[in-house]
Amino acid sequence: METLLNPLELSPLMWVGGYVAKTAALAIWDLAVGFIVKSSGAPKLPTTDKLKGLPELQQLDYIYLAVNSVIEYIFMLGIMSYAWTSPDVGRRVEDLGLLNTLVALWVIFVVDDFFYTPCHLLMHTKALYKYVHKHHHRQNLPTRGYPDAGNEHPIEQVIGMSCVWGALLVTSKLIGLHAATVLIYFGLYAALAMLNHMRYDVTFNALGFTYSVRCHEMHHRFPRCNYAQYFMLWDKLLGTYRDYEVPK
C-alpha cells in the first residue's frame, strides 16, 4: 500500500508539499487557460433558459473534488516514478527524437480515447449510471473549467486515470516515450479537459484530429452521444457521434 500511495518514497512533509504544489499548479493553469481563451476573443456557446446547469456546488461536490484531487496526485506520483525509472522512457536531452515526442504525443491521445470511450459508454449503462456517472451529469451546462471537469464520482476518476496510465504504458512499449512528452501531454490533457467544461466555442485541428468544445457540450446536453474526451474518431466508428445543435 505504501508503494502505491508513495512510490517516490517522499517524506510525509514532502508528500503533502507536493500535493499542495500540484493543486496550486492546476488552479493556476485553469485560470491561465480561461484567460488565454477569453483574451483570444473566443465567443461563448449559446444557451437558453432551459439549460440551467448546476448554479452552485453542493457539499458532496466539494467532497468528491477533494477525494479526486488526492487520487489524481497519487496517480501522478506513480507516473513520475515510471518516467524516472523505466528503460522505455528517455530522460536526457540527447534522448529526444521525433518518435518519442511528437509521434508519441499523438499516440497517447489516440490510445487514451480508445480506452476511455468504451469505459465512458459502460458508465452510461443502467447498472453504473445511477451509482457512478450520474453525479457528473447533474451539470448539463459546464462553465467552471476544472471544478466541473473534476466533479465526478471517485470511481470514475480512477477509471479515467487508469486509461491515462494504460495509454502511457502502451505508447512507451510501442515506440518509446520521453519524460518531456509526458509533461507536455499532461499540460494539454488538463487544458482540454478544462476547455471542455468552460463553454468557450473553441475548435482547432491538431495532429490530424479536429478538437471542439461543442462535442463535449453536446454530451452534457444529450448524454447518449460523443463519449470520447477530445477527438470524435472512436464515436464516429461506433456510430455515437452527434454533431452540434444550437440550443432551442
N, C-alpha and C positions, 0 to 999 in steps of 0.2 A: 504493500500500500504506500509506503514512504517513497518507493521508486516511482510510483505513478504520480503522486502529488508533488514530489520534489525531485525530478530526475537530474537536475543540475547540482543537487546536494547543497543548496543555499542554506545559510544560517536563517533562523526564524526572522531576524531583523531584515536580512537581505530579501527574503521571500516576500515579506509584507511590503518592503520598499519597492520591490519590482512590481507588485500588484498595483500599488498606488501610482507608480510611474506609467504603467500600461493604461490604467483607467484615465489618467490625465491626458496622455497622448491621444487616446481615442476621442476624448471630449474636444480637444483642440483640433484634431483632424476633422471631426464632424462640423465644427464651426467654420473651419477653413474651406471645406468642400461647399458648404452652403454659401459662404461669402464669395467664393470664386464663381460659382454658377450664377448667383444673383448679379454680380458685377459684370458678368458676360452678357447680361440682358436677356437671359433665357426666361420666357414667359411661364406663368403657372398654367397647369392644365385646367380646363373649365370644370365647373361643378354646378350643382343645383341644390336647392333647399332639401331635397330628398336625401342627399348624401351628407349626413351629419358627422360621420366619423366618430371618434372617441374624444369628446371635448376635454376630459380630464382623466389622468391616470389614477387608478384606484390602488388600494393597499396591496392587493395581490399582484398588480402590475409591477410595483416597486420591489416586491419580494422576488418575483421572477427575474427582473432585471439584475438584482444583486446576485442571485444564485448563478445566473447565466454569465455574469461578469467573472465570477470565480472559475466556472467551468472553462470559459474562454482562456483564462490565464493559465490554467493547468495544461490545456492542450497546447498553448503557445510555448510553455516550458518544454513540453515533450518534443515539439517540432524543433526548438532551438537545440536541444540535446542531440537530436538526429542529425541536424545540419552540421553540428560541431564534431560529430564522431563518425558519421557514415562515410565509407570509402566511395560511395556513389555521389557524394556532394563535394564539389570543389569549393575551396575557401581562399585560395591565393589569387592574386591579380592575374598571374600567368595561367591560371586555370580557366579564365574567362574565354568563352568561344560562342559562336553563333548557335550551336546546337543546345548548349546548356543554359542559354539565356533567352533569346527571342523565341526560338522554336519551343523550348521547354515551357515558357510562359504561355504560349498558345495551347500546348498540350494539356497543361494543368487546368486551364479554364474548360477545355473540351471534356476532359475526364471528370472533373468535379461536377459539371452539369449532367454528365452521363450517369454518375452515381446518384446525384441529388434528385433528378427529375422523377425516376420511379419511386424513390423514397417519399417524395412530396406527394405523388399520386396516391401512394399507400396511406399516407396520413389523412387523405380525404375519404377513405372508406369508412363505413358506419362504425366499424369496430374501434377505430382510432380517433376519428374526427372529434367526437363529443368529449373525449377524455384528454386529448393532446392538442390537436391543431386548432380547435375552435377558439381557443383563447387568443391566438394571433389574429383571427378573422373577426374579432369584436371590433377591430379597426377597419372600416371599409373605405376610409379616405386617409391614408397615411400622410402625415405632414411634418413629423418631428425629426425625421432623419434617424440617427442611431437609436434613440429611445423607442421608436416604433418598430425598427428593424429587429432589435433585440428583445422586444416584448413578446416572448413566446414561452411555451412550456419547456422546462429544463430538458425533458426527454428529446424534444425537437432540437434543442441546442446541441445535445450530444450527437444526434444523428447528423446534423449539418457539419459539425466539426469533424466527425468521423469520415464524411465524404471528402473533406479537405485533406485529411490525413491520407486517405486512400489515393487521392489524385497526386499528392506529392510523392508517395511511395512508388506508384506506377510510373510516373514520369522519371524519377531518379533511376529506376531499374531499366527502363526502356532506352533512354537517350542520355541519362546523366543530368545533373542539376547543379547550379551554382548557388551558394548561400545568398548572393546578391539578388538572384532571381526570386528566391523565397521572400526576401524582404520587399521587393517591388510588388510581387504578387499580393501580399497581404495588404499593402497600401492600396492597391487597385481594388482588391476584394472588398475591403471596408468601404472605400469611396463609392463603389457601385451599389452596395447594399444600402448605404445612406441615401444615395440619389433615388433609389427605388422607393424610398419612403419619404420623399420631400415634395413630390408633385411638380417639380420643375420639368418643363417639357424639353427634355434632353435626349437627343438622338445622335449617334455617331457611328462611323464604320471603323473597325479596328481588327487587324489580323484576319481579315476575310469575313468577319461577322458584323452584323448590324445590332447595336445595342439601343434600346429605347425604354425610357421610364414608362411609356404608355403601356407596354406589355405587362409589367407587374401591377400597374394600377388596374388594368383590366382584370387581373387575377383577384385583386381585393374586391372588386365590384361584382365579378362573376367567377366564383371560386372553382368552377369546373373547367378552367382553361389556363393556358400559359403557366405550366408547372415549373418550367426551368427558371433559374435565377437571373441569368444575364442574356443568353443568346437562345433564340427560339428554334434552333436546329432540331433538337430532340422532340419538341412539341409538334413541329411540322411533320416529322416522321411518324409520330404516334397519332396524329390527327386531332390533337388537343389545342392546336394554336387557334387563337381568335384575334382578329385584327381590332384595332382601336375603334371605339364608338363614342362619339360625343355624348355626355350625359344629357338626358331629356327630363 
